[in-house]
Amino acid sequence: MRVAARHAGVLRTAASQPHLLHICEAPGVRFFCSYGDDHDVASGNRLVGANLRAGRPDAALEVFDGMLRRDVVSWNSSMAEHARAVAHGRVAAAFLDLTRQGIRPDHASFSIVLSACAWLEALELGRCVHGLALRAGSTGSVFVGASLITMYANCGVFRCLEQVFDGVVCPNVALWNALVSGLVMNHRVADARRVFDMMPARNVVSWTAMVKGYVRVHEMELALELFNSMPLKNSVSWCVIIGGLVHHHQFREAVELFNSLMRNGEEVTSAVLVKVVNAYAGLKSSEGGRCIHGFSVKSGFVLDLIIEASLVAMYCNTLGIEEARLEFDKMDRKHVSSWNSIISGYICSHKIDEARKLFDSMVDRDKASWNSVINGYIGHGRIDDATELYSKMPEKNVEAATALMSWFIDNGKLDKAQGMFYSMPKKDVMCCTTLLFGYMKEGYLDDALDLFHRMHKRTVVTYNVMIAGFLHQGKVTEAYKLFNESPAHDSVTWSCLITGLSQNGLASDALKLYKRMLLSNIGPSIRFSTENSRPLYVYTMLFLFRNTVPNFAKAGTSVAGQGFGQQGEDDALDLFHGMHKRTVVTYNVMIAGFLHQGKVTEAYKLFNESSAHDSVAWSCLITRLAQNGLASDALKLYKRMLLSNIGPSESVVSSLMSCFSHHSMMVHGQMFHATAIKLGLELCLLIQNSLISLYCKCGKMMTAQSIFDQMVKRDVVTWNTIIHGYAFNSLGQNAIEMFENMKKAQVDPDEITFLGVLSACNHMSLLNEAKHFFNAMPRDYGIVPNITHYACMVDLFSRRGMLEEAERLVKSMPFEPDSAIWTSLLSNCKLSGSDKLAEHAAGQLIATNPSAKMPYLHLISVNVASNRWGVIESLRSQIRRTATEKEVGYSRISISP
């Protein structure tokens, strides 16, 4: 006992005087710690605490592990150290061990483990701990309450936040801040503002959290107004507001606010400086970028690794990659993040091979280095290079694997995505959700459900994918069930279900759900990233404005082209006129709605009523005018846009190219080709496809082929365009050769591809080849021929004088022949003298359009060959009785200056 007492005294002395902690290394003291005594557990706890305060966490854990008897303080110290080491899984495990040993957790125990659950987003464990805290009477503690709010907020369960708050006996400002931050995190900004206004006292954290909320939902005016009202600002406040302006591309305002910060003598942190560097990158101001670079050197921030990487990225964006490389080479020390930035710059400049050379020259690489180059290969369509580099990774990471899976799924190779998924050493919720999307996309509902139920963790995105998949299959009931099961709904969830109901013909249910959404406080301020930050209520209005269509698959191909129903238009207008505040996005949606309906006058009226026009408004109107064939109007509006200092997007340039290629206005088409080069858009897939179409329709096949050969990435539209171009210009063999090359490139043809190939065979009278391709469609590719494919074959048979075969093919069609097929048969009856078939075909055409003269004229030609003059006179009499006027023909020429 004396020895134990003496050792206990040593422990107490060492615990109180950290410089004597080396005494604890003595074997006897270690033995004492291992042996332990009830009344000296406190001494062990003090020793653990002293080691932690002295910065010796390993020694502290060693002392803890050597204690045979521990109390709640011992366990709290251990859990706190695991939490500081970001080992949140160990925190949860330690808490479970604590409860198994019959030790009653206290407020600190619950607070620590709930914080770990928040980090891990372990909702089920968090709920269990919540239950234990209720039984222990700990939920009234401020610390436990704040941890509960944070845990539920991180897991996306926002409905119970205020209930947890109300259970705390004496809430302090920290608890109020936790509630505001939790609501903001879940996009419940209206609720957060209500709570903020109720706070009895606020500090800078309260104000900053509310500003962050407005930034998150894209209400920058309100964010700036609140920021300017703050009685006290700190570096975090400035970082939030400047970062928000940069995120919303308000780069000039961000720079001005930074200048205001400097004038006020506020502290400039590295986080703020990174935002400002990004602002100058967005402005493409190399001069401003160099100034901020100089400031960072003068202030000592240049040693900050994140700032260094941001400067490299800024130079890539403002100077071009070659000059950015010169600036990069001037840097004395280059961290791996700077290497990653210059590599990303090369990739964005479409110089993937140079990026790979730089990657190979790196001494140290991190996960971001590998992922950048792999994603670069994927973005350039070089999937073999991407998979080859992935195979060389020393440690396969889930981000790179998920990117490859996404490419496989997008390109119809679900089996490869599935194989990669099951070969991954670790799987996270994102890769599981990606495979779920693949299953849903291909219609494998059972596989998707099996994976969904096996997932240990599900996010709101996971539920959104499942809901969208069910709606895609028309399973509205199942989608509703999952919607109700989901622990949280974000704006995408609501919009997905509302959209699905609209597209499945349930417009009234969609409107009811929209009203329910508004009652859930997800209102006009909420926007979501998948629609380029479009407000949810405006997006909903857009779908109410559209005609509902019978199935989702058809709607998915071209919902925008379906037109609008009158009821949908009325609902949209009611919502539009009932809005107290209308933004430029609101006008954009309404303009798009009228244009889809073909109401150009109404669209123009709204366009002129709008107080401001962004690039989307101009693009929407110009693109739709071009698509409707109003080339001169589209060109005038394009020039007007340029005078407003708004540059054209790739969709605008592409639409105008397509418009002028349709009219064979070569000069204008070449002008927009030059514009694309000037804007750096010549390597965009959309632009390249439009250029090929332009030159094909103008007969410049060598130019079209040259553009095709220089393309880094080609999709099925690219191949279809060049094949149709050769067919259109009567170069059938070239079209067939391109089809064979398409197969070698492992690009699956579609029904448009075969229409081009059959048209080429028709132009060149290649009957055997046409039969081969026609029969291969359902046999080899599972493509059911439609009426246009049958029309090509009927026309080919007819032109070859094989009218019996043509007639047999017409009778075998699974649908009624259209006027093109009857016209093809009728026009070729003269050569073969098939009077009965000619009369039948003419009768079908006359029944469709009794006022048409063409069938009578063809019948007259057939009867002239048979010298049936009485029949001819009767036909001429019938033509006179129709008393129709001949349609006036016209020609159009373009006079270049």
Buried (B, 14 or more C-beta within 10 A) or exposed (E): EEEBEEBBEBBBEBBEEEEEBEEBEEEEBBEBBEBBBEEBBBBBBBBBBBBBEEEBBEBBBBBBEBBEEBBBBBBBBBBBBBBEEEBBEBBBBBBBBBBEEEBEBBBBBBBBBBBBBBBBBBBEBBBBBBEBBEEBEBBBBBBBBBBBBBBBBBBBBBEBBBEBBEBBEEBBBBBBBBBBBBBBBBBBBBBBBBBBEEBEEBBBBBBBBBBBBBBBBBBBEBBBEBBEEBEEBBBBBBBBBBBBBBBBEBBEBBBBBBEEBEEEEBEBBBBBBBBBBBBBBBBEBBEBBBEBBEBBEEEEBBEBBBBBBBBBBBBBBBBBBEEBBEBBEEBEEBBBBBBBBBBBBBBBBBBBEBBBEBBEEBEEBEBBBBBBBBBBBBBBBBBEBBBEBBEEBEEBBBBBBBBBBBBBBEBEBBEBBBEBBEEBEEBBBBBBBBBBBBBBBBEBBEBBBEBBEEBEBBBBBBBBBBBBBBBBBBBBEBBBEBBEEBBBBBBBBBBBBBBBBBBBBBBEBBBEBBEEBBEEBBBBBBBBEEBEEBBBBBBBBBBBBBBBBEEBEEBEEEBBEBEBBEBBBEBBBEBBEEBEEBBEBBBBBBBBBBBBBEBBEBBBEBBEEBEEBBBBBBBBBBBBBBBBEBBEBBBEBBEEBEEEEBEBBBBBBBBBBBBBBBBEBBEBBBBBBEBBEEBEBBBBBBBBBBBBBBBBBBBBBEBBBEBBEEBEBBBBBBBBBBBBBBBBBEBBEBBBBBBEBBEEEEBBBBBBBBBBBBBBBBBBEBBEBBBEBBEBBEEEBEBEBBBBBBBBBBBBBBBBEBBEBBBEBBEEBEEEBBBBBBBBBBBBBBBBEBBEBBBBBBBBBBEEEEEBBBBBBBBBBBBEEEEBEEBBEBBEEBBEEEEEEEEEEEEEEEEEE
